[in-house]
Amino acid sequence: MTTELIRRARELRQLQTKAESLLWNVLRAKRLCNKKFRRQHPVPPFVADFACCELALIVEIDGGYHDYQYEDDASRQKFLEEQGWQVVRFSTEDVLQNVEAVAIGIAKTIGLAPEIAPRNPNPSGMKCARARDAKKPR
């Protein structure tokens, strides 16, 4: 993996869209079906919006500009599928209007019952860190 691709993935994480942010809040921390998803995951030579490596699943969110690059998207998807990835696409509008329905669609795509864990009420992670530290032998 190239340094440039990693740099681009990090940059995309900083510039995520509202739709990406909404879906990330559903996918992060194994909230969907207890599966680990990564955002802006490099899959050379591309960067996938979201990827579950365990399931070889890529989730793409297509904004309006994708209407004008259908051939590029089809070529990219064909390449990723040849690499063993399954690619599922949702529109930005679908995510913004009903992110839970998108999450259910992702779960059904992978053949699992849709289970969405609640958000962590303490997003700082401090409670988790204290609990982890308390379990360490001294």
N, CA and C atoms as a LAMMPS dump frame, in Angstrom:
ITEM: TIMESTEP
0
ITEM: NUMBER OF ATOMS
414
ITEM: BOX BOUNDS ff ff ff
-5.0000000000000000e+02 5.0000000000000000e+02
-5.0000000000000000e+02 5.0000000000000000e+02
-5.0000000000000000e+02 5.0000000000000000e+02
ITEM: ATOMS id mol type element x y z
1 1 1 N 0.843 -1.163 0
2 1 2 C 0 0 0
3 1 3 C 0.899 1.24 0
4 2 1 N 0.554 2.181 -0.828
5 2 2 C 1.41 3.347 -0.958
6 2 3 C 1.13 4.383 0.123
7 3 1 N 2.149 5.154 0.408
8 3 2 C 2.013 6.238 1.377
9 3 3 C 0.983 7.247 0.891
10 4 1 N 0.948 7.49 -0.413
11 4 2 C 0.001 8.438 -0.983
12 4 3 C -1.441 7.976 -0.781
13 5 1 N -1.707 6.688 -0.953
14 5 2 C -3.054 6.154 -0.76
15 5 3 C -3.48 6.268 0.703
16 6 1 N -2.573 5.998 1.616
17 6 2 C -2.869 6.128 3.048
18 6 3 C -3.135 7.587 3.396
19 7 1 N -2.334 8.495 2.849
20 7 2 C -2.537 9.922 3.084
21 7 3 C -3.916 10.355 2.578
22 8 1 N -4.289 9.866 1.396
23 8 2 C -5.588 10.216 0.816
24 8 3 C -6.729 9.677 1.692
25 9 1 N -6.595 8.463 2.193
26 9 2 C -7.627 7.885 3.066
27 9 3 C -7.787 8.715 4.328
28 10 1 N -6.675 9.12 4.917
29 10 2 C -6.74 9.958 6.127
30 10 3 C -7.404 11.3 5.831
31 11 1 N -7.085 11.86 4.689
32 11 2 C -7.678 13.135 4.291
33 11 3 C -9.187 12.984 4.116
34 12 1 N -9.61 11.904 3.482
35 12 2 C -11.038 11.667 3.285
36 12 3 C -11.773 11.472 4.605
37 13 1 N -11.125 10.873 5.587
38 13 2 C -11.748 10.723 6.91
39 13 3 C -12.014 12.091 7.53
40 14 1 N -11.101 13.02 7.31
41 14 2 C -11.258 14.371 7.856
42 14 3 C -12.346 15.156 7.128
43 15 1 N -12.592 14.795 5.869
44 15 2 C -13.541 15.545 5.033
45 15 3 C -14.836 14.781 4.786
46 16 1 N -15.206 13.89 5.693
47 16 2 C -16.372 13.056 5.438
48 16 3 C -17.641 13.884 5.264
49 17 1 N -18.537 13.374 4.436
50 17 2 C -19.802 14.043 4.183
51 17 3 C -20.772 13.768 5.323
52 18 1 N -21.88 14.48 5.333
53 18 2 C -22.903 14.255 6.357
54 18 3 C -23.436 12.825 6.265
55 19 1 N -23.65 12.33 5.053
56 19 2 C -24.142 10.96 4.881
57 19 3 C -23.124 9.953 5.412
58 20 1 N -21.847 10.171 5.126
59 20 2 C -20.813 9.267 5.635
60 20 3 C -20.767 9.297 7.157
61 21 1 N -20.913 10.476 7.715
62 21 2 C -20.902 10.611 9.171
63 21 3 C -22.082 9.866 9.805
64 22 1 N -23.264 10.01 9.221
65 22 2 C -24.445 9.317 9.746
66 22 3 C -24.266 7.799 9.685
67 23 1 N -23.806 7.307 8.544
68 23 2 C -23.642 5.868 8.417
69 23 3 C -22.513 5.362 9.302
70 24 1 N -21.453 6.143 9.443
71 24 2 C -20.342 5.736 10.307
72 24 3 C -20.815 5.569 11.749
73 25 1 N -21.72 6.416 12.193
74 25 2 C -22.244 6.295 13.556
75 25 3 C -23.024 4.996 13.76
76 26 1 N -23.525 4.42 12.688
77 26 2 C -24.22 3.138 12.781
78 26 3 C -23.236 1.97 12.674
79 27 1 N -22.195 2.133 11.846
80 27 2 C -21.273 1.026 11.578
81 27 3 C -20.129 0.916 12.579
82 28 1 N -19.7 2.019 13.15
83 28 2 C -18.495 2.018 13.992
84 28 3 C -18.678 1.187 15.257
85 29 1 N -17.571 0.775 15.815
86 29 2 C -17.55 0.058 17.098
87 29 3 C -18.403 -1.214 17.078
88 30 1 N -18.437 -1.879 15.94
89 30 2 C -19.166 -3.15 15.787
90 30 3 C -20.651 -3.01 16.116
91 31 1 N -21.23 -1.848 15.839
92 31 2 C -22.635 -1.634 16.173
93 31 3 C -23.585 -2.397 15.264
94 32 1 N -23.179 -2.666 14.027
95 32 2 C -24.057 -3.382 13.106
96 32 3 C -23.64 -4.848 13.074
97 33 1 N -24.503 -5.693 13.571
98 33 2 C -24.302 -7.157 13.541
99 33 3 C -22.977 -7.589 14.156
100 34 1 N -22.446 -6.777 15.044
101 34 2 C -21.184 -7.078 15.725
102 34 3 C -20.025 -7.298 14.745
103 35 1 N -20.058 -6.574 13.623
104 35 2 C -19.007 -6.678 12.607
105 35 3 C -18.193 -5.39 12.589
106 36 1 N -16.887 -5.535 12.447
107 36 2 C -15.991 -4.384 12.429
108 36 3 C -15.93 -3.792 11.023
109 37 1 N -16.301 -2.534 10.936
110 37 2 C -16.2 -1.79 9.687
111 37 3 C -15.114 -0.736 9.829
112 38 1 N -14.478 -0.425 8.726
113 38 2 C -13.486 0.656 8.669
114 38 3 C -14.013 1.695 7.703
115 39 1 N -13.71 2.95 7.98
116 39 2 C -14.132 3.995 7.046
117 39 3 C -12.934 4.453 6.242
118 40 1 N -13.206 4.855 5.006
119 40 2 C -12.163 5.301 4.078
120 40 3 C -10.993 4.32 4.116
121 41 1 N -11.313 3.078 3.809
122 41 2 C -10.345 1.986 3.886
123 41 3 C -9.631 1.816 2.546
124 42 1 N -8.299 1.922 2.528
125 42 2 C -7.561 1.738 1.275
126 42 3 C -7.656 0.297 0.76
127 43 1 N -8.066 0.177 -0.48
128 43 2 C -8.054 -1.082 -1.212
129 43 3 C -7.377 -0.736 -2.538
130 44 1 N -6.046 -0.83 -2.557
131 44 2 C -5.291 -0.307 -3.71
132 44 3 C -5.852 -0.762 -5.054
133 45 1 N -5.99 0.168 -5.964
134 45 2 C -5.576 1.572 -5.934
135 45 3 C -6.686 2.528 -5.484
136 46 1 N -7.724 2.003 -4.841
137 46 2 C -8.879 2.804 -4.46
138 46 3 C -8.967 2.989 -2.944
139 47 1 N -9.889 3.868 -2.535
140 47 2 C -10.235 4.026 -1.124
141 47 3 C -11.743 3.797 -1.027
142 48 1 N -12.135 2.755 -0.306
143 48 2 C -13.55 2.415 -0.143
144 48 3 C -14.155 3.287 0.947
145 49 1 N -15.418 3.696 0.774
146 49 2 C -16.084 4.5 1.804
147 49 3 C -16.095 3.738 3.13
148 50 1 N -16.571 2.49 3.11
149 50 2 C -16.605 1.639 4.298
150 50 3 C -16.263 0.22 3.878
151 51 1 N -15.566 -0.501 4.741
152 51 2 C -15.206 -1.882 4.422
153 51 3 C -15.253 -2.74 5.681
154 52 1 N -15.763 -3.94 5.513
155 52 2 C -15.69 -4.964 6.551
156 52 3 C -14.772 -6.04 5.983
157 53 1 N -13.541 -6.078 6.472
158 53 2 C -12.545 -7.008 5.942
159 53 3 C -12.936 -8.462 6.214
160 54 1 N -13.516 -8.716 7.373
161 54 2 C -13.922 -10.075 7.734
162 54 3 C -14.88 -10.666 6.705
163 55 1 N -15.783 -9.837 6.192
164 55 2 C -16.791 -10.291 5.238
165 55 3 C -16.424 -9.957 3.793
166 56 1 N -15.309 -9.278 3.599
167 56 2 C -14.896 -8.806 2.268
168 56 3 C -16.036 -8.013 1.629
169 57 1 N -16.574 -7.067 2.417
170 57 2 C -17.708 -6.258 1.996
171 57 3 C -17.302 -4.788 1.959
172 58 1 N -17.626 -4.137 0.858
173 58 2 C -17.412 -2.699 0.719
174 58 3 C -18.772 -2.04 0.588
175 59 1 N -18.98 -0.961 1.343
176 59 2 C -20.201 -0.175 1.265
177 59 3 C -19.819 1.186 0.696
178 60 1 N -20.454 1.545 -0.402
179 60 2 C -20.192 2.826 -1.054
180 60 3 C -21.425 3.707 -0.956
181 61 1 N -21.202 4.982 -0.703
182 61 2 C -22.28 5.969 -0.714
183 61 3 C -22.072 6.822 -1.948
184 62 1 N -23.063 6.819 -2.829
185 62 2 C -22.956 7.53 -4.093
186 62 3 C -23.733 8.838 -4.044
187 63 1 N -23 9.937 -4.165
188 63 2 C -23.617 11.255 -4.263
189 63 3 C -24.087 11.518 -5.682
190 64 1 N -24.654 12.681 -5.9
191 64 2 C -25.2 13.033 -7.208
192 64 3 C -24.186 12.976 -8.334
193 65 1 N -22.923 13.265 -8.036
194 65 2 C -21.904 13.272 -9.086
195 65 3 C -21.68 11.88 -9.671
196 66 1 N -22.099 10.83 -8.959
197 66 2 C -21.932 9.472 -9.478
198 66 3 C -22.824 9.218 -10.694
199 67 1 N -23.866 10.048 -10.869
200 67 2 C -24.708 9.928 -12.059
201 67 3 C -23.892 10.175 -13.322
202 68 1 N -22.808 10.935 -13.196
203 68 2 C -22.012 11.319 -14.356
204 68 3 C -20.758 10.469 -14.52
205 69 1 N -20.531 9.547 -13.638
206 69 2 C -19.343 8.704 -13.755
207 69 3 C -19.701 7.232 -13.623
208 70 1 N -20.816 6.856 -14.221
209 70 2 C -21.295 5.485 -14.135
210 70 3 C -20.254 4.496 -14.627
211 71 1 N -19.632 4.786 -15.756
212 71 2 C -18.651 3.85 -16.315
213 71 3 C -17.45 3.685 -15.39
214 72 1 N -16.983 4.775 -14.784
215 72 2 C -15.865 4.685 -13.84
216 72 3 C -16.255 3.852 -12.619
217 73 1 N -17.466 4.081 -12.101
218 73 2 C -17.936 3.314 -10.943
219 73 3 C -18.069 1.83 -11.278
220 74 1 N -18.588 1.532 -12.47
221 74 2 C -18.75 0.136 -12.875
222 74 3 C -17.392 -0.541 -13.027
223 75 1 N -16.431 0.173 -13.585
224 75 2 C -15.083 -0.368 -13.753
225 75 3 C -14.435 -0.622 -12.393
226 76 1 N -14.585 0.342 -11.49
227 76 2 C -14.034 0.212 -10.136
228 76 3 C -14.676 -0.971 -9.412
229 77 1 N -15.998 -1.08 -9.519
230 77 2 C -16.7 -2.175 -8.844
231 77 3 C -16.257 -3.518 -9.415
232 78 1 N -16.112 -3.615 -10.723
233 78 2 C -15.655 -4.859 -11.34
234 78 3 C -14.274 -5.238 -10.812
235 79 1 N -13.374 -4.26 -10.719
236 79 2 C -12.028 -4.517 -10.209
237 79 3 C -12.088 -5.038 -8.775
238 80 1 N -12.872 -4.37 -7.922
239 80 2 C -12.968 -4.769 -6.517
240 80 3 C -13.563 -6.171 -6.382
241 81 1 N -14.561 -6.471 -7.188
242 81 2 C -15.17 -7.806 -7.141
243 81 3 C -14.178 -8.867 -7.61
244 82 1 N -13.342 -8.54 -8.584
245 82 2 C -12.304 -9.476 -9.023
246 82 3 C -11.266 -9.722 -7.922
247 83 1 N -11.134 -8.762 -7
248 83 2 C -10.219 -8.914 -5.87
249 83 3 C -10.875 -9.661 -4.713
250 84 1 N -12.142 -10.058 -4.885
251 84 2 C -12.83 -10.847 -3.86
252 84 3 C -13.772 -10.05 -2.971
253 85 1 N -13.944 -8.778 -3.245
254 85 2 C -14.833 -7.94 -2.445
255 85 3 C -16.253 -7.987 -3.005
256 86 1 N -17.228 -7.916 -2.119
257 86 2 C -18.617 -7.698 -2.513
258 86 3 C -18.876 -6.214 -2.305
259 87 1 N -19.475 -5.559 -3.291
260 87 2 C -19.701 -4.116 -3.21
261 87 3 C -21.197 -3.858 -3.19
262 88 1 N -21.632 -3.072 -2.218
263 88 2 C -23.032 -2.661 -2.136
264 88 3 C -23.05 -1.134 -2.129
265 89 1 N -23.984 -0.567 -2.874
266 89 2 C -24.052 0.889 -3.031
267 89 3 C -25.393 1.431 -2.541
268 90 1 N -25.307 2.604 -1.924
269 90 2 C -26.5 3.325 -1.494
270 90 3 C -26.326 4.777 -1.902
271 91 1 N -27.422 5.445 -2.164
272 91 2 C -27.336 6.861 -2.525
273 91 3 C -27.222 7.713 -1.26
274 92 1 N -26.659 8.872 -1.433
275 92 2 C -26.56 9.838 -0.333
276 92 3 C -27.947 10.123 0.225
277 93 1 N -28.924 10.276 -0.659
278 93 2 C -30.288 10.579 -0.235
279 93 3 C -30.859 9.467 0.641
280 94 1 N -30.593 8.204 0.274
281 94 2 C -31.078 7.085 1.084
282 94 3 C -30.518 7.165 2.503
283 95 1 N -29.231 7.454 2.611
284 95 2 C -28.584 7.523 3.928
285 95 3 C -29.15 8.689 4.732
286 96 1 N -29.277 9.849 4.095
287 96 2 C -29.764 11.035 4.812
288 96 3 C -31.22 10.889 5.237
289 97 1 N -32.028 10.216 4.429
290 97 2 C -33.449 10.083 4.746
291 97 3 C -33.739 8.985 5.758
292 98 1 N -32.961 7.876 5.707
293 98 2 C -33.263 6.769 6.612
294 98 3 C -32.042 5.872 6.769
295 99 1 N -31.116 6.288 7.605
296 99 2 C -29.868 5.547 7.785
297 99 3 C -30.11 4.159 8.364
298 100 1 N -31.158 4.009 9.17
299 100 2 C -31.451 2.691 9.725
300 100 3 C -31.859 1.709 8.632
301 101 1 N -32.624 2.179 7.644
302 101 2 C -33.009 1.313 6.527
303 101 3 C -31.78 0.895 5.723
304 102 1 N -30.823 1.795 5.583
305 102 2 C -29.571 1.466 4.898
306 102 3 C -28.821 0.401 5.689
307 103 1 N -28.771 0.556 7.007
308 103 2 C -28.098 -0.434 7.857
309 103 3 C -28.773 -1.797 7.726
310 104 1 N -30.082 -1.809 7.687
311 104 2 C -30.818 -3.066 7.505
312 104 3 C -30.491 -3.663 6.136
313 105 1 N -30.386 -2.815 5.122
314 105 2 C -30.01 -3.288 3.789
315 105 3 C -28.622 -3.906 3.772
316 106 1 N -27.69 -3.312 4.508
317 106 2 C -26.331 -3.863 4.599
318 106 3 C -26.382 -5.229 5.28
319 107 1 N -27.11 -5.314 6.381
320 107 2 C -27.217 -6.589 7.112
321 107 3 C -27.826 -7.671 6.227
322 108 1 N -28.864 -7.331 5.486
323 108 2 C -29.499 -8.312 4.605
324 108 3 C -28.547 -8.727 3.483
325 109 1 N -27.742 -7.804 3.006
326 109 2 C -26.771 -8.112 1.952
327 109 3 C -25.8 -9.187 2.411
328 110 1 N -25.41 -9.128 3.681
329 110 2 C -24.443 -10.108 4.187
330 110 3 C -25.139 -11.323 4.804
331 111 1 N -26.473 -11.369 4.694
332 111 2 C -27.209 -12.539 5.149
333 111 3 C -27.347 -12.645 6.65
334 112 1 N -27.305 -11.513 7.345
335 112 2 C -27.438 -11.525 8.8
336 112 3 C -28.697 -10.782 9.216
337 113 1 N -29.23 -11.167 10.358
338 113 2 C -30.372 -10.45 10.918
339 113 3 C -29.894 -9.073 11.353
340 114 1 N -30.614 -8.038 10.976
341 114 2 C -30.163 -6.689 11.337
342 114 3 C -30.217 -6.447 12.838
343 115 1 N -29.055 -6.249 13.428
344 115 2 C -28.94 -5.91 14.844
345 115 3 C -28.109 -4.639 14.925
346 116 1 N -28.702 -3.593 15.445
347 116 2 C -27.988 -2.329 15.579
348 116 3 C -27.841 -2.023 17.057
349 117 1 N -26.614 -2.025 17.535
350 117 2 C -26.352 -1.733 18.945
351 117 3 C -26.542 -0.239 19.184
352 118 1 N -26.982 0.144 20.381
353 118 2 C -27.15 1.563 20.681
354 118 3 C -25.805 2.27 20.735
355 119 1 N -25.864 3.572 20.497
356 119 2 C -24.651 4.376 20.581
357 119 3 C -24.121 4.363 21.994
358 120 1 N -22.824 4.466 22.105
359 120 2 C -22.169 4.566 23.406
360 120 3 C -22.558 5.899 24.042
361 121 1 N -23.167 5.88 25.227
362 121 2 C -23.563 7.138 25.853
363 121 3 C -22.357 7.965 26.297
364 122 1 N -21.18 7.349 26.342
365 122 2 C -19.979 8.044 26.763
366 122 3 C -18.949 7.98 25.626
367 123 1 N -19.116 8.836 24.591
368 123 2 C -18.259 8.721 23.42
369 123 3 C -16.8 9.049 23.687
370 124 1 N -16.47 9.587 24.843
371 124 2 C -15.072 9.919 25.12
372 124 3 C -14.228 8.673 25.335
373 125 1 N -14.873 7.57 25.704
374 125 2 C -14.151 6.33 25.943
375 125 3 C -13.555 6.234 27.336
376 126 1 N -13.745 7.24 28.169
377 126 2 C -13.142 7.244 29.499
378 126 3 C -13.643 6.078 30.348
379 127 1 N -14.926 5.786 30.278
380 127 2 C -15.471 4.688 31.077
381 127 3 C -14.837 3.371 30.657
382 128 1 N -14.686 3.182 29.358
383 128 2 C -14.069 1.947 28.858
384 128 3 C -12.622 1.845 29.318
385 129 1 N -11.91 2.941 29.289
386 129 2 C -10.503 2.923 29.692
387 129 3 C -10.39 2.579 31.171
388 130 1 N -11.247 3.152 32.007
389 130 2 C -11.201 2.849 33.435
390 130 3 C -11.521 1.385 33.69
391 131 1 N -12.526 0.863 33.005
392 131 2 C -12.9 -0.544 33.188
393 131 3 C -11.756 -1.448 32.751
394 132 1 N -11.105 -1.112 31.649
395 132 2 C -9.993 -1.917 31.166
396 132 3 C -8.835 -1.86 32.158
397 133 1 N -8.548 -0.658 32.666
398 133 2 C -7.447 -0.5 33.63
399 133 3 C -7.738 -1.23 34.932
400 134 1 N -9.005 -1.289 35.325
401 134 2 C -9.362 -1.945 36.58
402 134 3 C -9.132 -3.452 36.497
403 135 1 N -9.195 -4.005 35.301
404 135 2 C -9.037 -5.437 35.118
405 135 3 C -7.565 -5.864 35.067
406 136 1 N -6.661 -4.914 34.898
407 136 2 C -5.241 -5.247 34.809
408 136 3 C -4.702 -5.668 36.176
409 137 1 N -3.963 -6.769 36.229
410 137 2 C -3.36 -7.15 37.505
411 137 3 C -2.274 -6.161 37.898
412 138 1 N -2.161 -5.902 39.161
413 138 2 C -1.169 -4.914 39.605
414 138 3 C -0.064 -5.57 40.345
